[in-house]
Amino acid sequence: MLDDRSYMQPPYQAEKTYSSVVALIVLTVGIFLLKVFTSGQTGLWEQYFFLSQTGLAKGFLWQLITFQLIHADLLHLLFNCWALYLFGRSIEQSLGKAGFFRIYFFAGTVGGLLHALIAWSLGGGPSYMVGASAGVYGLIAVFARLWPETPLMLFPFPVQIKIKHLFLILLGIAGLGVILSQGSTISHAGHFGGALAGLAYVFYAIEGQTLFSKATSGSVLRTQSRAQSIAKVKQVIKRAGRTSSQSSPDLKEDEFISREVDPILEKISAHGIHSLTDTERKVLESARSRLSGRLRNR
């Protein structure tokens, strides 16, 4: 049946188990409170847990993870937690808890490394970086690639923008910031590196395609398991269609499959199940209900 497949599930469906996004937010808030209560140990936090090029040079590699859980002030914390929940929950539901954590920490680590690399090239004292922004930019990149047409309201302004356009704007601001805003308190390098890491994750880990093949031929390297799963879905639908058509000659199931269902299955095969819109999901659900209902009434 189709209803047990991931692309048939409605977006933001409640999980029966704990949410990794919520768990990460709780952990981040807890670390922020711990930092507030130990404000007298600021130097200890900066030396061992903030990310800096001097810390990495001393071998404090854990800073590439710890800095992503620390925030400078309350506004910084609230904004990043809001973005984590907004973009992270749908990614978790589509890619699973492990997929969410891989994207978040991979993007954060790449953003942190780019920040440290630029700080090394500029010389001077330690350049500290804290916050979930690099990981959040990675989540936004993945979200924009998988659901590019999703509209978002630019709070507090009554302006609606598609996520793909918002991501391009944020990427441009971060790129210009890397070039023009050296010494800024905002780590544009971390944002830019996190966004690029998110895009790389989509291309290589999710869609299974290379930037070269995407730019030249637009072809997609399909995995064998994906191709097999798509073939099985087609077989189920067409078998149900043939059976139900035999019992109801007036119902043109073959035409329905070829015009409505096949294009959606081809889209899944070419771009992955995450590329489906809500309307396309509803068409597949309608096909499942329609055909299975005919079989039950046969």
N, C-alpha and C positions, 0 to 999 in steps of 0.2 A: 504494500500500500504506500501511498505518497505521504500520508500525514505524519509519518515518523521520521521524515527527512528534514534536515536543518532549514532548507530554503522554504519549507511549507509552514514554518513557525512564524507567528506574528512578531514584529519587532518589539523589543522590550518586554518579552514574556517573562513572568516571574519565575525565578529559579527555585527549585525545591530545596537546594542546598545553599550554603552561605555564598554571598557575593564577594568575589575577590576585590572588586572595585571598592565596595564598602569597607572591607577589611583593611585595604591599603589606606583609605581615608582615615579610619580610626587610628591606625598605627601612626600616620603622619601627624594627626592632631595630638596624640599622646606624646610624641617626641617634641612637638612644639611646646606643650605644657611643661615637659621636663626641662627644656631649655630655658623657659621663663623662670622656673623655680630654682634653677642653678645659674642664674644670671651673673653671679659672682665668679663663675668659672669660664668667662668668655674666652680667655686665652686658650683654655683647654679644648673648647669646642673648635676654635679656629685652627689650632695646630693639628688636631687629630681627626676631626670629622668634617670640616669644611673642605671643599676641593680647592687645591692650589697647585701650581706647577712646582713649588718647593716641596710640598708634601709628597707628591708623586716621585720627585727626585730622591726623597728619603726612603722610598719603598712603601709608602702608606697607600697601597693600591685599593684598600677598602674604601677610600674616600670617593671613588667612582660610583659607589653605591650609596654611602651614607649621606652625601650631599643632596641626593634626590629626596630625602626624607626630612630635611631641615629647611625651615623658612625664616626669613629675616624679621617679618612682622605679621600682624594679624591680617592686614589687607592682602598681603602676598599669599598667605595661607588660604584665605577664603576664596580668592580667585582661582588658585590652582586646584583646590578641592572641588569647586563648582565645575571646572572644565574636566577634571577627572571623571566626575559622575556623568556629565553630559555626553561625553564622547566615549568613555570607557565602558559603559554598561552595554551598549549595543555591540561593541567589539568583543566583549567577553561572551555575550550570548551567541555570537556567530562563530567565534574562533576558540571558545573555551577559556577556562581560567589560565591554563598554561600559555595559550596564545597571547592573552592580554598581558601577562607578566613579561613574556619574552619581548613584546613590542615596547612596552613601557621602559624596562630597564636597558634594553639594547639602545633605544633612542637616547635615553638619558646618558648612557655611558659614552656614546659617540659624541653627543653634544658636549659632555664634560671634557673629553679628549681634545676636541677642537678648541675649546676655550683655553685649556692648558697649553696647547701647541702655540696659539697666538700669543699668549702671555709670555711663553719662553722666547718667542721671536722678538718681542718688544723689550725684553730685559726688565730690570728694575726689581722691586720687592714682590712679595707674594700677591697674586691676584686671586681673591677668593670668589667662589661660586657656590650658591646654595639654592635649593628649590626644585620643584617638580616640573618647571617650565620646559626643559629639554624633552622629557618624556611626554609631556602633554602635547608638544608640537609634533612628536612622532605619532601620537594617537590621532591628532587632527589630520595628519597626512594620510594615514590609513583610512580614516573615516571618509575623507574627501575622495579617495580613490574608489572605495567600495560603494559609497552612496553619494555620488557627486551632485545629484539634483535635490538633495535634502535642503529645504528652506530653513533659515535661522533668523530670528529677530535680533537686531543689534541693540540690545538693552544699553541704555534707557531710551534710545531713539526708536521711533515707530518706523523703522526701515527694515525690510526683509531682504535677505541676500542668500544665494545658494552657497552651500558649504564649499564647493569647488572654487568659487570666486573669492570667498573669504580666505581660503588657504593660500591662494596665489597672492593676495594682498599681504598676508602675514609673512609669507616667504620673501616677498620683495622688500618689506620693511626690515626683516632680519638680515637679508643680504646687504642692503644699503648700510645698515647699522654696523656690520662687520667692517665695512670699508671706511665709513665716515665718522663713526662714534667710538674711536679708541679711547679707553679710559673711562667710559660710561659705567655707571653703577648697574646698568642692565646688561646681561650677558647675551648680546646679539649672536655671538658665535655659538653659544649653547643652543639657542633657539634654531639657528640655521642648521647646525649639525644634527639636532634632533629631528627636524623636518626631513632632511635628506635621508637619515637612517630609516624613518618611517616609510618613505617612498621605496627605498631599496628593499625593505622587508616585504612590501606588497609585491613588487616585481619578481623577486627571487623566491620567497618562501610561500606566498599565497597563490599568485597567479602562475608561477613557474615559468616565467619568461625573462629574457635578458633585455637590457636597454637597447642593445644592438639590433636584435630581431624586431623589437617594437618600433624602432625608428626607421628601419629599412623596409621590412615587408609587412609589419603588423601581425605576423603570425604568432600563434600561441603554442608553447610547448606543453601539450597535454600529458598528464601522467596516466599510466595505464589504469590505475584504480578509478580515476575520474571518468575515463572513457567507458570503462565497464559499467560503472554505476549509471551513467546516462543511458547506455544501451538497455540496461535492465528496466529503467523507468519507461523507456519507449515501448518495450515489449509488454510490460504490464498494461499500459494504457491501450495499446493497439489490440491486445488480446481481449481486454474488457470491451473495447469498442466493437470488435467483430462479433463477440457473443451477444452483446445487447442489440446489435443491429439485426441479428438473425431472429431475435424474439420480437423486435419492433421494426419492420421494414421501412416505416415512414420516417424514422430517425436517422439522419445522415451523420453517423458518428465519424466515419472516415474523413468527411469534409471538415467536421469540427476539429479533429485531431490535426489535420494538415494545415488548416488556416489559423488555429488558435494555439494549439499545444506545441506543435513541432518547432515554430520559431523561438518559443521560450526555452525549449530543451536545447536548441542550437546555441542560444545565448549562454546558457549554463555551461555548455561544452567549450565555448570560446572564451568566456570571461569569468567563469566561476559562479557558484551559486549566490555569492554575495552581491552580484551585480543586479539581481532582480529587484524590480520596483514592487510596491505594495499591490498595484494593479495586477502585475504578472503573477504574484503569489496567489492572488484571489482567483485568477483564471485556472491555475493548477489545482487549487482547492475545489473549484467548481467542477473541474474534470473528474477529480477523484470522487466527489460526492455523486455526481451525475451518473458515472459509469458503474460505481459500486452499488448505487441504488437500483439501477436497471438489473444488475445481476441478482440482487436480493429478491426482486419482484418477479424474476423469471420463473 
